[in-house]
């Protein structure tokens, strides 16, 4: 799990070819970390949507 440090809007595209929508997150919201890269995480929110979040925007335990 990871916690967002600040409120932010992240882009989400459900499937290739579909419109990209911006999803708003509140500061302190928790997400599940699925994969880690050198500068970002692949995370999933409670609705099952996937996002790439820069590491400086989240706190991990």
mmJSON file of the N, C-alpha and C atoms, coordinates in Angstrom:
{"data_MODEL":{"atom_site":{
"group_PDB":["ATOM","ATOM","ATOM","ATOM","ATOM","ATOM","ATOM","ATOM","ATOM","ATOM","ATOM","ATOM","ATOM","ATOM","ATOM","ATOM","ATOM","ATOM","ATOM","ATOM","ATOM","ATOM","ATOM","ATOM","ATOM","ATOM","ATOM","ATOM","ATOM","ATOM","ATOM","ATOM","ATOM","ATOM","ATOM","ATOM","ATOM","ATOM","ATOM","ATOM","ATOM","ATOM","ATOM","ATOM","ATOM","ATOM","ATOM","ATOM","ATOM","ATOM","ATOM","ATOM","ATOM","ATOM","ATOM","ATOM","ATOM","ATOM","ATOM","ATOM","ATOM","ATOM","ATOM","ATOM","ATOM","ATOM","ATOM","ATOM","ATOM","ATOM","ATOM","ATOM","ATOM","ATOM","ATOM","ATOM","ATOM","ATOM","ATOM","ATOM","ATOM","ATOM","ATOM","ATOM","ATOM","ATOM","ATOM","ATOM","ATOM","ATOM","ATOM","ATOM","ATOM","ATOM","ATOM","ATOM","ATOM","ATOM","ATOM","ATOM","ATOM","ATOM","ATOM","ATOM","ATOM","ATOM","ATOM","ATOM","ATOM","ATOM","ATOM","ATOM","ATOM","ATOM","ATOM","ATOM","ATOM","ATOM","ATOM","ATOM","ATOM","ATOM","ATOM","ATOM","ATOM","ATOM","ATOM","ATOM","ATOM","ATOM","ATOM","ATOM","ATOM","ATOM","ATOM","ATOM","ATOM","ATOM","ATOM","ATOM","ATOM","ATOM","ATOM","ATOM","ATOM","ATOM","ATOM","ATOM","ATOM","ATOM","ATOM","ATOM","ATOM","ATOM","ATOM","ATOM","ATOM","ATOM","ATOM","ATOM","ATOM","ATOM","ATOM","ATOM","ATOM","ATOM","ATOM","ATOM","ATOM","ATOM","ATOM","ATOM","ATOM","ATOM","ATOM","ATOM","ATOM","ATOM","ATOM","ATOM","ATOM","ATOM","ATOM"],
"id":[1,2,3,4,5,6,7,8,9,10,11,12,13,14,15,16,17,18,19,20,21,22,23,24,25,26,27,28,29,30,31,32,33,34,35,36,37,38,39,40,41,42,43,44,45,46,47,48,49,50,51,52,53,54,55,56,57,58,59,60,61,62,63,64,65,66,67,68,69,70,71,72,73,74,75,76,77,78,79,80,81,82,83,84,85,86,87,88,89,90,91,92,93,94,95,96,97,98,99,100,101,102,103,104,105,106,107,108,109,110,111,112,113,114,115,116,117,118,119,120,121,122,123,124,125,126,127,128,129,130,131,132,133,134,135,136,137,138,139,140,141,142,143,144,145,146,147,148,149,150,151,152,153,154,155,156,157,158,159,160,161,162,163,164,165,166,167,168,169,170,171,172,173,174,175,176,177,178,179,180,181,182,183],
"type_symbol":["N","C","C","N","C","C","N","C","C","N","C","C","N","C","C","N","C","C","N","C","C","N","C","C","N","C","C","N","C","C","N","C","C","N","C","C","N","C","C","N","C","C","N","C","C","N","C","C","N","C","C","N","C","C","N","C","C","N","C","C","N","C","C","N","C","C","N","C","C","N","C","C","N","C","C","N","C","C","N","C","C","N","C","C","N","C","C","N","C","C","N","C","C","N","C","C","N","C","C","N","C","C","N","C","C","N","C","C","N","C","C","N","C","C","N","C","C","N","C","C","N","C","C","N","C","C","N","C","C","N","C","C","N","C","C","N","C","C","N","C","C","N","C","C","N","C","C","N","C","C","N","C","C","N","C","C","N","C","C","N","C","C","N","C","C","N","C","C","N","C","C","N","C","C","N","C","C","N","C","C","N","C","C"],
"label_atom_id":["N","CA","C","N","CA","C","N","CA","C","N","CA","C","N","CA","C","N","CA","C","N","CA","C","N","CA","C","N","CA","C","N","CA","C","N","CA","C","N","CA","C","N","CA","C","N","CA","C","N","CA","C","N","CA","C","N","CA","C","N","CA","C","N","CA","C","N","CA","C","N","CA","C","N","CA","C","N","CA","C","N","CA","C","N","CA","C","N","CA","C","N","CA","C","N","CA","C","N","CA","C","N","CA","C","N","CA","C","N","CA","C","N","CA","C","N","CA","C","N","CA","C","N","CA","C","N","CA","C","N","CA","C","N","CA","C","N","CA","C","N","CA","C","N","CA","C","N","CA","C","N","CA","C","N","CA","C","N","CA","C","N","CA","C","N","CA","C","N","CA","C","N","CA","C","N","CA","C","N","CA","C","N","CA","C","N","CA","C","N","CA","C","N","CA","C","N","CA","C","N","CA","C","N","CA","C","N","CA","C","N","CA","C"],
"label_alt_id":[null,null,null,null,null,null,null,null,null,null,null,null,null,null,null,null,null,null,null,null,null,null,null,null,null,null,null,null,null,null,null,null,null,null,null,null,null,null,null,null,null,null,null,null,null,null,null,null,null,null,null,null,null,null,null,null,null,null,null,null,null,null,null,null,null,null,null,null,null,null,null,null,null,null,null,null,null,null,null,null,null,null,null,null,null,null,null,null,null,null,null,null,null,null,null,null,null,null,null,null,null,null,null,null,null,null,null,null,null,null,null,null,null,null,null,null,null,null,null,null,null,null,null,null,null,null,null,null,null,null,null,null,null,null,null,null,null,null,null,null,null,null,null,null,null,null,null,null,null,null,null,null,null,null,null,null,null,null,null,null,null,null,null,null,null,null,null,null,null,null,null,null,null,null,null,null,null,null,null,null,null,null,null],
"label_comp_id":["UNK","UNK","UNK","UNK","UNK","UNK","UNK","UNK","UNK","UNK","UNK","UNK","UNK","UNK","UNK","UNK","UNK","UNK","UNK","UNK","UNK","UNK","UNK","UNK","UNK","UNK","UNK","UNK","UNK","UNK","UNK","UNK","UNK","UNK","UNK","UNK","UNK","UNK","UNK","UNK","UNK","UNK","UNK","UNK","UNK","UNK","UNK","UNK","UNK","UNK","UNK","UNK","UNK","UNK","UNK","UNK","UNK","UNK","UNK","UNK","UNK","UNK","UNK","UNK","UNK","UNK","UNK","UNK","UNK","UNK","UNK","UNK","UNK","UNK","UNK","UNK","UNK","UNK","UNK","UNK","UNK","UNK","UNK","UNK","UNK","UNK","UNK","UNK","UNK","UNK","UNK","UNK","UNK","UNK","UNK","UNK","UNK","UNK","UNK","UNK","UNK","UNK","UNK","UNK","UNK","UNK","UNK","UNK","UNK","UNK","UNK","UNK","UNK","UNK","UNK","UNK","UNK","UNK","UNK","UNK","UNK","UNK","UNK","UNK","UNK","UNK","UNK","UNK","UNK","UNK","UNK","UNK","UNK","UNK","UNK","UNK","UNK","UNK","UNK","UNK","UNK","UNK","UNK","UNK","UNK","UNK","UNK","UNK","UNK","UNK","UNK","UNK","UNK","UNK","UNK","UNK","UNK","UNK","UNK","UNK","UNK","UNK","UNK","UNK","UNK","UNK","UNK","UNK","UNK","UNK","UNK","UNK","UNK","UNK","UNK","UNK","UNK","UNK","UNK","UNK","UNK","UNK","UNK"],
"label_asym_id":["A","A","A","A","A","A","A","A","A","A","A","A","A","A","A","A","A","A","A","A","A","A","A","A","A","A","A","A","A","A","A","A","A","A","A","A","A","A","A","A","A","A","A","A","A","A","A","A","A","A","A","A","A","A","A","A","A","A","A","A","A","A","A","A","A","A","A","A","A","A","A","A","A","A","A","A","A","A","A","A","A","A","A","A","A","A","A","A","A","A","A","A","A","A","A","A","A","A","A","A","A","A","A","A","A","A","A","A","A","A","A","A","A","A","A","A","A","A","A","A","A","A","A","A","A","A","A","A","A","A","A","A","A","A","A","A","A","A","A","A","A","A","A","A","A","A","A","A","A","A","A","A","A","A","A","A","A","A","A","A","A","A","A","A","A","A","A","A","A","A","A","A","A","A","A","A","A","A","A","A","A","A","A"],
"label_entity_id":["1","1","1","1","1","1","1","1","1","1","1","1","1","1","1","1","1","1","1","1","1","1","1","1","1","1","1","1","1","1","1","1","1","1","1","1","1","1","1","1","1","1","1","1","1","1","1","1","1","1","1","1","1","1","1","1","1","1","1","1","1","1","1","1","1","1","1","1","1","1","1","1","1","1","1","1","1","1","1","1","1","1","1","1","1","1","1","1","1","1","1","1","1","1","1","1","1","1","1","1","1","1","1","1","1","1","1","1","1","1","1","1","1","1","1","1","1","1","1","1","1","1","1","1","1","1","1","1","1","1","1","1","1","1","1","1","1","1","1","1","1","1","1","1","1","1","1","1","1","1","1","1","1","1","1","1","1","1","1","1","1","1","1","1","1","1","1","1","1","1","1","1","1","1","1","1","1","1","1","1","1","1","1"],
"label_seq_id":[1,1,1,2,2,2,3,3,3,4,4,4,5,5,5,6,6,6,7,7,7,8,8,8,9,9,9,10,10,10,11,11,11,12,12,12,13,13,13,14,14,14,15,15,15,16,16,16,17,17,17,18,18,18,19,19,19,20,20,20,21,21,21,22,22,22,23,23,23,24,24,24,25,25,25,26,26,26,27,27,27,28,28,28,29,29,29,30,30,30,31,31,31,32,32,32,33,33,33,34,34,34,35,35,35,36,36,36,37,37,37,38,38,38,39,39,39,40,40,40,41,41,41,42,42,42,43,43,43,44,44,44,45,45,45,46,46,46,47,47,47,48,48,48,49,49,49,50,50,50,51,51,51,52,52,52,53,53,53,54,54,54,55,55,55,56,56,56,57,57,57,58,58,58,59,59,59,60,60,60,61,61,61],
"pdbx_PDB_ins_code":[null,null,null,null,null,null,null,null,null,null,null,null,null,null,null,null,null,null,null,null,null,null,null,null,null,null,null,null,null,null,null,null,null,null,null,null,null,null,null,null,null,null,null,null,null,null,null,null,null,null,null,null,null,null,null,null,null,null,null,null,null,null,null,null,null,null,null,null,null,null,null,null,null,null,null,null,null,null,null,null,null,null,null,null,null,null,null,null,null,null,null,null,null,null,null,null,null,null,null,null,null,null,null,null,null,null,null,null,null,null,null,null,null,null,null,null,null,null,null,null,null,null,null,null,null,null,null,null,null,null,null,null,null,null,null,null,null,null,null,null,null,null,null,null,null,null,null,null,null,null,null,null,null,null,null,null,null,null,null,null,null,null,null,null,null,null,null,null,null,null,null,null,null,null,null,null,null,null,null,null,null,null,null],
"Cartn_x":[0.84,0.0,0.884,0.33,1.001,-0.049,0.384,-0.5,-0.071,-1.037,-0.727,-0.387,0.704,1.149,0.298,-0.258,-1.005,-2.155,-3.141,-4.25,-3.726,-4.22,-3.768,-4.791,-4.666,-5.492,-4.565,-4.92,-4.097,-4.894,-4.22,-4.886,-5.077,-6.26,-6.596,-7.229,-6.772,-7.346,-7.705,-8.986,-9.441,-8.931,-9.037,-8.587,-8.005,-7.085,-6.519,-7.632,-7.557,-8.584,-9.716,-9.859,-10.904,-10.39,-11.319,-10.945,-10.176,-9.225,-8.467,-9.26,-9.457,-10.162,-9.219,-9.473,-8.679,-9.45,-8.776,-9.369,-8.735,-9.554,-9.043,-8.822,-7.712,-7.367,-7.204,-7.58,-7.405,-6.064,-5.562,-4.354,-4.651,-3.736,-3.933,-4.643,-5.113,-5.804,-4.82,-5.28,-4.425,-4.645,-3.548,-3.584,-2.711,-2.93,-2.155,-1.038,0.182,1.337,1.446,1.455,1.568,2.975,3.655,4.996,5.76,7.064,7.926,8.971,9.131,10.195,11.128,12.166,13.146,12.544,11.562,11.013,9.51,8.832,7.377,6.89,5.605,4.93,3.737,3.414,2.137,1.232,0.133,-0.768,-2.193,-2.998,-4.411,-5.215,-6.291,-7.159,-8.257,-9.153,-10.225,-11.172,-11.282,-12.176,-11.495,-10.228,-9.519,-8.847,-8.816,-8.176,-6.669,-5.886,-4.429,-3.859,-2.806,-2.163,-0.664,0.106,1.526,1.649,2.263,2.413,3.9,4.408,5.809,6.06,7.224,7.541,7.477,7.761,7.753,6.352,5.31,3.93,3.314,4.056,3.492,4.457,3.861,4.619,4.344,5.406,5.237,5.758,5.185,5.641,7.061],
"Cartn_y":[-1.186,0.0,1.248,2.313,3.61,4.676,5.794,6.907,8.126,8.803,9.994,11.158,11.849,12.973,14.215,14.369,15.588,15.244,16.11,15.934,16.094,15.284,15.381,14.774,15.092,14.495,13.687,12.436,11.556,11.089,10.896,10.472,8.962,8.549,7.136,6.831,5.748,5.283,3.819,3.516,2.157,1.166,1.502,0.643,1.509,0.958,1.712,2.133,3.358,3.875,4.583,4.36,5.048,6.406,7.283,8.615,8.54,9.439,9.535,10.427,9.969,10.782,11.099,12.213,12.579,12.196,11.487,11.043,11.854,12.416,13.214,12.334,12.573,11.874,12.897,12.517,13.369,13.084,14.061,13.85,12.78,11.849,10.797,9.568,9.61,8.457,7.301,6.081,4.916,4.206,3.724,2.95,1.712,0.702,-0.528,-0.482,-0.684,-0.679,-2.054,-2.065,-3.311,-3.532,-2.443,-2.544,-1.272,-1.414,-0.264,-0.126,1.105,1.439,2.415,2.851,3.741,5.082,5.588,6.909,6.943,5.798,5.792,4.42,4.415,3.18,2.957,1.71,1.35,1.021,1.766,1.563,1.315,0.757,0.49,1.131,1.839,2.421,1.42,1.806,0.911,0.501,1.329,1.025,0.109,-0.267,-1.153,-0.451,0.876,1.635,1.698,1.622,1.618,2.983,3.377,4.667,4.529,5.336,5.513,6.78,6.667,7.813,8.016,9.25,9.521,9.215,8.678,8.29,9.452,10.66,11.792,12.197,11.595,11.932,10.945,9.886,8.885,8.549,8.116,7.598,6.113,5.333,3.896,3.494,2.449,2.026,1.502],
"Cartn_z":[0.0,0.0,0.0,-0.531,-0.552,-0.278,0.261,0.574,-0.231,-0.854,-1.638,-0.707,-1.001,-0.18,-0.389,-1.593,-1.914,-2.854,-2.88,-3.815,-5.232,-6.141,-7.528,-8.464,-9.728,-10.771,-11.671,-11.902,-12.723,-13.923,-15.032,-16.258,-16.271,-16.725,-16.785,-18.139,-18.768,-20.029,-19.835,-19.82,-19.538,-20.58,-21.84,-22.929,-24.03,-24.776,-25.892,-26.835,-27.291,-28.192,-27.468,-26.158,-25.397,-24.941,-24.608,-24.143,-22.835,-22.687,-21.438,-20.494,-19.265,-18.279,-17.129,-16.471,-15.31,-14.06,-13.175,-11.918,-10.797,-9.917,-8.803,-7.581,-6.912,-5.686,-4.573,-3.367,-2.2,-1.546,-0.862,-0.075,0.977,1.18,2.176,1.651,0.398,-0.174,-0.363,-0.074,-0.199,-1.524,-2.098,-3.335,-3.143,-3.967,-3.901,-4.934,-4.497,-5.404,-6.062,-7.397,-8.146,-8.687,-9.057,-9.638,-9.337,-9.184,-8.911,-10.019,-10.504,-11.436,-10.754,-11.427,-10.802,-10.388,-11.143,-10.827,-10.573,-10.673,-10.484,-10.013,-9.634,-9.245,-10.164,-10.429,-11.037,-9.866,-9.737,-8.6,-9.081,-8.178,-8.443,-7.324,-7.707,-6.683,-6.315,-5.416,-4.964,-6.083,-7.127,-8.252,-9.274,-9.029,-9.935,-11.103,-11.091,-12.17,-11.922,-13.006,-12.916,-13.272,-12.546,-12.758,-12.557,-13.273,-12.99,-12.169,-10.994,-10.106,-9.825,-10.005,-9.657,-8.177,-7.885,-6.51,-5.52,-5.978,-5.044,-4.612,-5.204,-4.828,-3.838,-3.497,-2.58,-1.451,-0.34,0.799,0.873,1.013,1.179,2.553,3.107,4.456,4.455],
"occupancy":[1.0,1.0,1.0,1.0,1.0,1.0,1.0,1.0,1.0,1.0,1.0,1.0,1.0,1.0,1.0,1.0,1.0,1.0,1.0,1.0,1.0,1.0,1.0,1.0,1.0,1.0,1.0,1.0,1.0,1.0,1.0,1.0,1.0,1.0,1.0,1.0,1.0,1.0,1.0,1.0,1.0,1.0,1.0,1.0,1.0,1.0,1.0,1.0,1.0,1.0,1.0,1.0,1.0,1.0,1.0,1.0,1.0,1.0,1.0,1.0,1.0,1.0,1.0,1.0,1.0,1.0,1.0,1.0,1.0,1.0,1.0,1.0,1.0,1.0,1.0,1.0,1.0,1.0,1.0,1.0,1.0,1.0,1.0,1.0,1.0,1.0,1.0,1.0,1.0,1.0,1.0,1.0,1.0,1.0,1.0,1.0,1.0,1.0,1.0,1.0,1.0,1.0,1.0,1.0,1.0,1.0,1.0,1.0,1.0,1.0,1.0,1.0,1.0,1.0,1.0,1.0,1.0,1.0,1.0,1.0,1.0,1.0,1.0,1.0,1.0,1.0,1.0,1.0,1.0,1.0,1.0,1.0,1.0,1.0,1.0,1.0,1.0,1.0,1.0,1.0,1.0,1.0,1.0,1.0,1.0,1.0,1.0,1.0,1.0,1.0,1.0,1.0,1.0,1.0,1.0,1.0,1.0,1.0,1.0,1.0,1.0,1.0,1.0,1.0,1.0,1.0,1.0,1.0,1.0,1.0,1.0,1.0,1.0,1.0,1.0,1.0,1.0,1.0,1.0,1.0,1.0,1.0,1.0],
"B_iso_or_equiv":[0.0,0.0,0.0,0.0,0.0,0.0,0.0,0.0,0.0,0.0,0.0,0.0,0.0,0.0,0.0,0.0,0.0,0.0,0.0,0.0,0.0,0.0,0.0,0.0,0.0,0.0,0.0,0.0,0.0,0.0,0.0,0.0,0.0,0.0,0.0,0.0,0.0,0.0,0.0,0.0,0.0,0.0,0.0,0.0,0.0,0.0,0.0,0.0,0.0,0.0,0.0,0.0,0.0,0.0,0.0,0.0,0.0,0.0,0.0,0.0,0.0,0.0,0.0,0.0,0.0,0.0,0.0,0.0,0.0,0.0,0.0,0.0,0.0,0.0,0.0,0.0,0.0,0.0,0.0,0.0,0.0,0.0,0.0,0.0,0.0,0.0,0.0,0.0,0.0,0.0,0.0,0.0,0.0,0.0,0.0,0.0,0.0,0.0,0.0,0.0,0.0,0.0,0.0,0.0,0.0,0.0,0.0,0.0,0.0,0.0,0.0,0.0,0.0,0.0,0.0,0.0,0.0,0.0,0.0,0.0,0.0,0.0,0.0,0.0,0.0,0.0,0.0,0.0,0.0,0.0,0.0,0.0,0.0,0.0,0.0,0.0,0.0,0.0,0.0,0.0,0.0,0.0,0.0,0.0,0.0,0.0,0.0,0.0,0.0,0.0,0.0,0.0,0.0,0.0,0.0,0.0,0.0,0.0,0.0,0.0,0.0,0.0,0.0,0.0,0.0,0.0,0.0,0.0,0.0,0.0,0.0,0.0,0.0,0.0,0.0,0.0,0.0,0.0,0.0,0.0,0.0,0.0,0.0],
"pdbx_formal_charge":[null,null,null,null,null,null,null,null,null,null,null,null,null,null,null,null,null,null,null,null,null,null,null,null,null,null,null,null,null,null,null,null,null,null,null,null,null,null,null,null,null,null,null,null,null,null,null,null,null,null,null,null,null,null,null,null,null,null,null,null,null,null,null,null,null,null,null,null,null,null,null,null,null,null,null,null,null,null,null,null,null,null,null,null,null,null,null,null,null,null,null,null,null,null,null,null,null,null,null,null,null,null,null,null,null,null,null,null,null,null,null,null,null,null,null,null,null,null,null,null,null,null,null,null,null,null,null,null,null,null,null,null,null,null,null,null,null,null,null,null,null,null,null,null,null,null,null,null,null,null,null,null,null,null,null,null,null,null,null,null,null,null,null,null,null,null,null,null,null,null,null,null,null,null,null,null,null,null,null,null,null,null,null],
"auth_seq_id":[1,1,1,2,2,2,3,3,3,4,4,4,5,5,5,6,6,6,7,7,7,8,8,8,9,9,9,10,10,10,11,11,11,12,12,12,13,13,13,14,14,14,15,15,15,16,16,16,17,17,17,18,18,18,19,19,19,20,20,20,21,21,21,22,22,22,23,23,23,24,24,24,25,25,25,26,26,26,27,27,27,28,28,28,29,29,29,30,30,30,31,31,31,32,32,32,33,33,33,34,34,34,35,35,35,36,36,36,37,37,37,38,38,38,39,39,39,40,40,40,41,41,41,42,42,42,43,43,43,44,44,44,45,45,45,46,46,46,47,47,47,48,48,48,49,49,49,50,50,50,51,51,51,52,52,52,53,53,53,54,54,54,55,55,55,56,56,56,57,57,57,58,58,58,59,59,59,60,60,60,61,61,61],
"auth_comp_id":["UNK","UNK","UNK","UNK","UNK","UNK","UNK","UNK","UNK","UNK","UNK","UNK","UNK","UNK","UNK","UNK","UNK","UNK","UNK","UNK","UNK","UNK","UNK","UNK","UNK","UNK","UNK","UNK","UNK","UNK","UNK","UNK","UNK","UNK","UNK","UNK","UNK","UNK","UNK","UNK","UNK","UNK","UNK","UNK","UNK","UNK","UNK","UNK","UNK","UNK","UNK","UNK","UNK","UNK","UNK","UNK","UNK","UNK","UNK","UNK","UNK","UNK","UNK","UNK","UNK","UNK","UNK","UNK","UNK","UNK","UNK","UNK","UNK","UNK","UNK","UNK","UNK","UNK","UNK","UNK","UNK","UNK","UNK","UNK","UNK","UNK","UNK","UNK","UNK","UNK","UNK","UNK","UNK","UNK","UNK","UNK","UNK","UNK","UNK","UNK","UNK","UNK","UNK","UNK","UNK","UNK","UNK","UNK","UNK","UNK","UNK","UNK","UNK","UNK","UNK","UNK","UNK","UNK","UNK","UNK","UNK","UNK","UNK","UNK","UNK","UNK","UNK","UNK","UNK","UNK","UNK","UNK","UNK","UNK","UNK","UNK","UNK","UNK","UNK","UNK","UNK","UNK","UNK","UNK","UNK","UNK","UNK","UNK","UNK","UNK","UNK","UNK","UNK","UNK","UNK","UNK","UNK","UNK","UNK","UNK","UNK","UNK","UNK","UNK","UNK","UNK","UNK","UNK","UNK","UNK","UNK","UNK","UNK","UNK","UNK","UNK","UNK","UNK","UNK","UNK","UNK","UNK","UNK"],
"auth_asym_id":["A","A","A","A","A","A","A","A","A","A","A","A","A","A","A","A","A","A","A","A","A","A","A","A","A","A","A","A","A","A","A","A","A","A","A","A","A","A","A","A","A","A","A","A","A","A","A","A","A","A","A","A","A","A","A","A","A","A","A","A","A","A","A","A","A","A","A","A","A","A","A","A","A","A","A","A","A","A","A","A","A","A","A","A","A","A","A","A","A","A","A","A","A","A","A","A","A","A","A","A","A","A","A","A","A","A","A","A","A","A","A","A","A","A","A","A","A","A","A","A","A","A","A","A","A","A","A","A","A","A","A","A","A","A","A","A","A","A","A","A","A","A","A","A","A","A","A","A","A","A","A","A","A","A","A","A","A","A","A","A","A","A","A","A","A","A","A","A","A","A","A","A","A","A","A","A","A","A","A","A","A","A","A"],
"auth_atom_id":["N","CA","C","N","CA","C","N","CA","C","N","CA","C","N","CA","C","N","CA","C","N","CA","C","N","CA","C","N","CA","C","N","CA","C","N","CA","C","N","CA","C","N","CA","C","N","CA","C","N","CA","C","N","CA","C","N","CA","C","N","CA","C","N","CA","C","N","CA","C","N","CA","C","N","CA","C","N","CA","C","N","CA","C","N","CA","C","N","CA","C","N","CA","C","N","CA","C","N","CA","C","N","CA","C","N","CA","C","N","CA","C","N","CA","C","N","CA","C","N","CA","C","N","CA","C","N","CA","C","N","CA","C","N","CA","C","N","CA","C","N","CA","C","N","CA","C","N","CA","C","N","CA","C","N","CA","C","N","CA","C","N","CA","C","N","CA","C","N","CA","C","N","CA","C","N","CA","C","N","CA","C","N","CA","C","N","CA","C","N","CA","C","N","CA","C","N","CA","C","N","CA","C","N","CA","C","N","CA","C","N","CA","C"],
"pdbx_PDB_model_num":[1,1,1,1,1,1,1,1,1,1,1,1,1,1,1,1,1,1,1,1,1,1,1,1,1,1,1,1,1,1,1,1,1,1,1,1,1,1,1,1,1,1,1,1,1,1,1,1,1,1,1,1,1,1,1,1,1,1,1,1,1,1,1,1,1,1,1,1,1,1,1,1,1,1,1,1,1,1,1,1,1,1,1,1,1,1,1,1,1,1,1,1,1,1,1,1,1,1,1,1,1,1,1,1,1,1,1,1,1,1,1,1,1,1,1,1,1,1,1,1,1,1,1,1,1,1,1,1,1,1,1,1,1,1,1,1,1,1,1,1,1,1,1,1,1,1,1,1,1,1,1,1,1,1,1,1,1,1,1,1,1,1,1,1,1,1,1,1,1,1,1,1,1,1,1,1,1,1,1,1,1,1,1]
}}}
